[in-house]
Amino acid sequence: MKANVGGIDRILRIVVGLALIAWALLGGPVSAWIGVVPLATGLFRFCALYPLLGLNTCPLDGNK
């Protein structure tokens, strides 16, 4: 797995993921647990959907 999530993309994924999880914990809908997905992709710096779409936001072209 080469990194394909970088910079602002990574920060936004982590923030949105944490916000959704917090919402779920504070009584929001069960569907808010989907926040685990952007959180994980931000932390691991890999999004499985990006190669299928031909995207890469990692500035080192995934070599890190």
NORCOR-V960863 format. One record per residue. RES is the residue in one letter. D_FIRST is the distance of its C-alpha to the first C-alpha in Angstrom with 2 decimals. Layout:
BEGIN
res=RES d_first=D_FIRST
res=RES d_first=D_FIRST
END
This chain:
BEGIN
res=M d_first=0.00
res=K d_first=3.77
res=A d_first=6.50
res=N d_first=8.77
res=V d_first=11.39
res=G d_first=14.01
res=G d_first=17.70
res=I d_first=20.07
res=D d_first=17.60
res=R d_first=15.96
res=I d_first=19.49
res=L d_first=20.82
res=R d_first=18.24
res=I d_first=19.06
res=V d_first=22.76
res=V d_first=22.99
res=G d_first=21.15
res=L d_first=23.51
res=A d_first=26.47
res=L d_first=25.92
res=I d_first=25.54
res=A d_first=28.67
res=W d_first=30.48
res=A d_first=29.75
res=L d_first=30.98
res=L d_first=34.08
res=G d_first=35.22
res=G d_first=33.33
res=P d_first=32.35
res=V d_first=30.03
res=S d_first=27.83
res=A d_first=27.04
res=W d_first=24.63
res=I d_first=22.17
res=G d_first=21.54
res=V d_first=19.11
res=V d_first=16.56
res=P d_first=16.74
res=L d_first=17.02
res=A d_first=13.82
res=T d_first=11.83
res=G d_first=13.76
res=L d_first=13.33
res=F d_first=9.58
res=R d_first=9.40
res=F d_first=7.19
res=C d_first=9.48
res=A d_first=9.15
res=L d_first=12.46
res=Y d_first=11.86
res=P d_first=10.70
res=L d_first=13.70
res=L d_first=15.89
res=G d_first=14.90
res=L d_first=14.37
res=N d_first=12.68
res=T d_first=14.54
res=C d_first=12.84
res=P d_first=15.73
res=L d_first=13.99
res=D d_first=12.39
res=G d_first=8.78
res=N d_first=9.74
res=K d_first=10.17
END
